[in-house]
Amino acid sequence: MVKRAPSAVDGMLLGTVLLWALNITVTKYVLDHGFRPLAYATIRYFAATALFWCFTYARERSFRVARRDVPLVLLAALLIFVNQLGFVYGVDDSPASTVALILGTTPIFIGIYSTLGGFERLQRSFWAAALLSFVGVGFVAWGSGGFSGNVTGDVLALFTAASWGGYSVTVAPLLRRYSPFRISALVLALGWVPLAIAGVGQTAHQSYHFSAGAWLGFAYAVVGPLFLTNILWFTAIDRVGPSRASLFANLQPFFAVIFALIILGEHLDGYELVGAVAIFAGIALERLRRRVPSLSAAD
């Protein structure tokens, strides 16, 4: 049997996952150095939307979707809005490594929503994977400070995973009729509107006297995980399909934890390590059961 040599597409997929993984650590750093959560999300999404609209218009010359698809686009935008609320406040309240581990439950939520939507019928092995992952989340939450410590941030991180799973299932029918670039451009713009409204107070009173490191982190958070990854991820999916691409996506929580431990100096205690093993075991079990496409860039 001839082994397949790593390709340029593999490099694109791995690069995308690394950019996503680093985003959690970078966001934690920027928020810890003066950016208010909603001001950060509002300005970041505005800048990324502007970049992505220019890219998409140059590529497609249109953002049009059929009237029948407008409700799905609006629902996807709403889910992106609530996803960002959960993400920025979850990262603000909890260690980046904890958030990274909890976000590993995203494939489980995708499976649950797919079942509720009637897209597939899940077997017992999936529910075993789900139970194992959520037990892992419990250990991670307990180890990160106990349920009386960072419970708000941990719940928001779980909410972030749940809302992203809902978004992934919502856009799946749209991606069969439109390019992912068009859908991402529309969803980014429409999701930014309620985000800007919710964050108007923080944005108006935000001080912008940050260190060079904080500004560098903010620039990365705009260009890397929101703009560049969309291009790399969807180009790779177009060449090799979502099933192979999702194999790389499952590595994101692992790399995100490594970045948090090295860059921010965080650490995992015994309970968190047990939880991490349980979450990754749940991901592996779910991975063996079926192939789940990761449908858009995270956070």
C-alpha positions in Angstrom: 0.0 0.0 0.0 1.5 3.3 -1.1 1.4 6.1 1.5 0.0 9.4 0.3 2.6 12.2 0.6 1.5 15.4 2.4 0.1 17.9 -0.1 -0.4 21.6 -0.4 -4.0 21.1 0.6 -2.9 19.4 3.8 -0.7 22.4 4.6 -3.7 24.7 4.0 -5.9 22.6 6.3 -3.3 22.4 9.0 -2.6 26.1 8.7 -6.2 26.9 9.1 -6.6 24.8 12.2 -3.5 26.4 13.8 -4.9 29.9 13.0 -8.2 29.0 14.6 -6.5 27.4 17.7 -4.2 30.4 18.3 -7.3 32.7 18.2 -8.5 31.7 21.6 -5.1 32.6 23.2 -4.8 35.8 21.3 -8.3 36.9 22.2 -7.6 36.2 25.9 -4.4 38.2 25.7 -6.2 41.2 24.0 -9.0 41.2 26.5 -6.6 41.0 29.4 -4.8 44.0 28.0 -7.6 46.5 27.9 -10.1 45.7 25.2 -13.7 45.3 26.4 -15.4 42.2 25.1 -18.2 43.7 23.0 -16.0 46.6 21.7 -13.4 44.0 20.6 -16.1 41.8 18.9 -17.7 44.8 17.2 -14.6 46.3 15.8 -13.1 43.0 14.9 -16.1 41.8 13.0 -16.5 45.1 11.2 -12.9 45.0 9.9 -13.2 41.3 8.9 -16.5 41.9 7.2 -15.1 44.7 5.2 -12.1 42.6 4.1 -14.3 39.6 3.2 -16.9 41.6 1.3 -14.1 43.1 -0.9 -12.7 39.6 -1.5 -16.1 38.1 -2.2 -17.3 40.9 -4.5 -14.1 40.7 -6.5 -14.6 37.0 -6.9 -18.4 36.7 -7.5 -19.7 40.2 -8.3 -22.9 39.4 -6.4 -24.3 38.7 -2.9 -27.7 37.7 -4.1 -29.6 34.8 -2.6 -33.1 33.6 -3.4 -36.0 34.9 -1.3 -36.7 31.4 0.1 -33.2 31.2 1.5 -33.3 34.6 3.4 -34.8 33.1 6.6 -31.9 30.6 6.8 -29.4 33.3 6.2 -31.0 35.4 9.0 -31.0 32.5 11.4 -27.3 31.8 10.6 -26.5 35.4 11.3 -28.4 35.3 14.6 -26.5 32.2 15.6 -23.2 34.0 14.8 -24.3 36.9 16.9 -25.0 34.8 20.0 -21.9 32.7 19.3 -19.7 35.8 19.5 -21.4 36.9 22.7 -20.6 33.5 24.3 -17.1 33.4 22.9 -15.8 36.8 24.0 -17.4 36.7 27.5 -16.4 33.0 27.9 -12.8 33.8 27.1 -12.9 36.9 29.3 -14.2 34.9 32.3 -12.3 31.6 31.9 -8.8 30.4 31.1 -8.1 30.0 27.4 -7.2 26.4 27.8 -10.5 25.7 29.5 -12.5 27.3 26.7 -10.4 25.4 24.1 -11.3 22.1 25.8 -15.0 22.8 26.1 -15.2 23.9 22.4 -14.1 20.4 21.6 -17.7 19.4 22.2 -18.8 21.2 19.0 -19.1 18.0 16.8 -21.4 16.5 19.5 -23.8 19.5 19.2 -23.7 19.2 15.4 -24.8 15.6 15.7 -27.6 16.5 18.2 -28.9 19.3 15.9 -28.7 17.0 12.9 -30.9 14.5 14.7 -33.4 17.1 15.8 -33.6 18.5 12.3 -34.3 15.1 10.9 -31.0 15.0 8.8 -29.8 11.7 10.3 -30.6 9.1 13.0 -27.9 8.7 15.6 -26.8 5.4 17.0 -26.0 4.4 20.6 -22.3 5.0 19.9 -22.9 8.7 19.3 -24.8 9.1 22.6 -21.9 7.3 24.4 -19.5 9.8 22.8 -21.8 12.7 23.8 -22.0 11.5 27.4 -18.3 11.0 27.6 -17.6 14.5 26.2 -20.0 16.2 28.6 -18.6 14.3 31.6 -15.2 15.6 30.4 -16.6 19.1 30.4 -17.7 18.6 34.0 -14.2 17.6 35.0 -12.7 20.6 33.1 -15.1 23.0 34.7 -14.4 21.6 38.2 -10.7 21.7 37.7 -10.6 25.2 36.3 -11.8 26.6 39.6 -14.8 24.5 40.8 -18.4 25.1 39.8 -18.4 28.2 42.1 -15.3 29.6 40.4 -15.3 30.2 36.6 -18.8 28.6 36.1 -20.1 31.6 34.1 -17.2 31.4 31.6 -17.4 27.7 31.4 -21.2 27.8 30.7 -20.6 30.5 28.1 -17.9 28.4 26.4 -20.3 25.5 26.2 -22.9 27.9 24.8 -20.4 28.9 22.2 -19.9 25.3 21.1 -23.7 24.8 21.0 -24.4 27.9 19.0 -21.6 27.1 16.5 -23.0 23.6 16.1 -26.4 25.1 15.3 -24.8 27.5 12.8 -23.0 24.7 11.1 -26.3 22.7 10.6 -28.2 25.9 9.5 -25.8 26.8 6.7 -25.5 23.3 5.3 -28.5 23.6 2.9 -27.2 27.0 1.8 -23.8 25.7 0.9 -25.4 23.3 -1.6 -26.8 26.3 -3.5 -24.3 29.1 -3.0 -20.5 29.4 -2.6 -19.3 29.4 1.0 -17.7 32.8 0.3 -21.0 34.4 -0.5 -22.8 32.9 2.5 -19.9 33.8 4.9 -19.9 37.4 3.6 -23.6 37.8 4.2 -23.6 36.1 7.6 -20.6 38.1 8.8 -22.3 41.4 7.8 -25.8 40.5 9.2 -24.4 39.0 12.4 -22.3 42.2 12.9 -25.4 44.4 13.1 -26.9 43.2 16.4 -23.3 42.8 17.7 -22.7 46.5 17.0 -26.0 47.5 18.6 -25.3 45.4 21.8 -21.7 46.7 22.0 -22.4 50.4 21.3 -21.9 51.4 24.9 -18.6 49.6 25.3 -17.3 50.7 21.9 -18.1 54.3 22.6 -16.3 54.3 25.9 -13.4 52.1 24.9 -9.9 53.5 25.4 -7.6 52.6 22.5 -4.3 53.2 24.3 -3.0 49.7 24.0 0.5 48.2 23.8 1.9 47.2 20.5 1.4 43.5 21.4 -2.3 44.1 22.0 -2.7 45.8 18.6 -0.7 43.1 16.9 -3.0 40.5 18.5 -6.1 42.4 17.4 -4.8 42.6 13.8 -4.1 38.8 13.9 -7.6 38.2 15.2 -9.1 40.0 12.2 -6.9 38.8 9.4 -6.1 35.3 10.6 -9.1 33.4 12.0 -11.9 35.5 10.4 -10.5 36.4 6.9 -7.6 34.2 5.9 -9.0 30.9 7.3 -12.3 31.3 5.4 -10.3 31.4 2.1 -7.9 28.6 3.0 -10.6 26.3 4.5 -13.2 26.6 1.8 -10.5 26.3 -1.0 -9.3 23.1 0.7 -12.8 21.7 1.1 -13.5 22.3 -2.6 -10.4 20.2 -3.5 -10.6 17.3 -1.0 -14.1 17.4 0.4 -15.4 18.1 4.0 -14.8 14.7 5.4 -11.1 14.7 5.1 -11.0 18.4 6.1 -12.9 17.7 9.3 -10.1 15.3 10.4 -7.9 18.3 10.7 -10.6 20.3 12.4 -10.7 17.8 15.3 -7.1 18.8 16.1 -8.1 22.4 17.0 -8.8 21.9 20.7 -5.5 20.1 21.2 -3.5 22.9 19.5 -5.5 25.6 21.3 -4.6 24.1 24.7 -0.9 23.9 23.8 -0.9 27.6 22.7 -2.6 28.7 25.9 -0.2 26.7 28.1 2.9 28.0 26.3 2.0 31.6 25.5 -0.2 32.5 28.5 1.6 30.3 31.0 -1.7 28.5 32.0 -1.7 25.0 33.4 -4.1 22.1 33.7 -4.6 20.4 37.0 -5.5 16.7 37.4 -9.3 17.2 37.0 -8.8 19.2 33.8 -6.4 16.5 32.4 -9.0 13.8 33.1 -11.7 16.0 31.4 -9.4 16.6 28.4 -8.9 12.9 27.9 -12.7 12.3 28.2 -13.5 15.1 25.7 -10.9 13.9 23.2 -12.0 10.3 23.6 -15.6 11.5 22.9 -14.4 13.3 19.7 -12.5 10.1 18.6 -15.6 7.9 19.2 -17.8 10.4 17.3 -15.2 10.5 14.6 -15.2 6.7 14.2 -19.0 6.7 14.1 -19.4 9.2 11.3 -17.7 11.9 9.3 -18.9 15.4 10.2 -18.1 18.3 7.9 -16.9 21.5 9.6 -18.7 24.0 7.6 -17.2 27.4 8.4 -14.4 29.0 10.2 -14.6 29.2 13.9 -14.8 32.3 16.0 
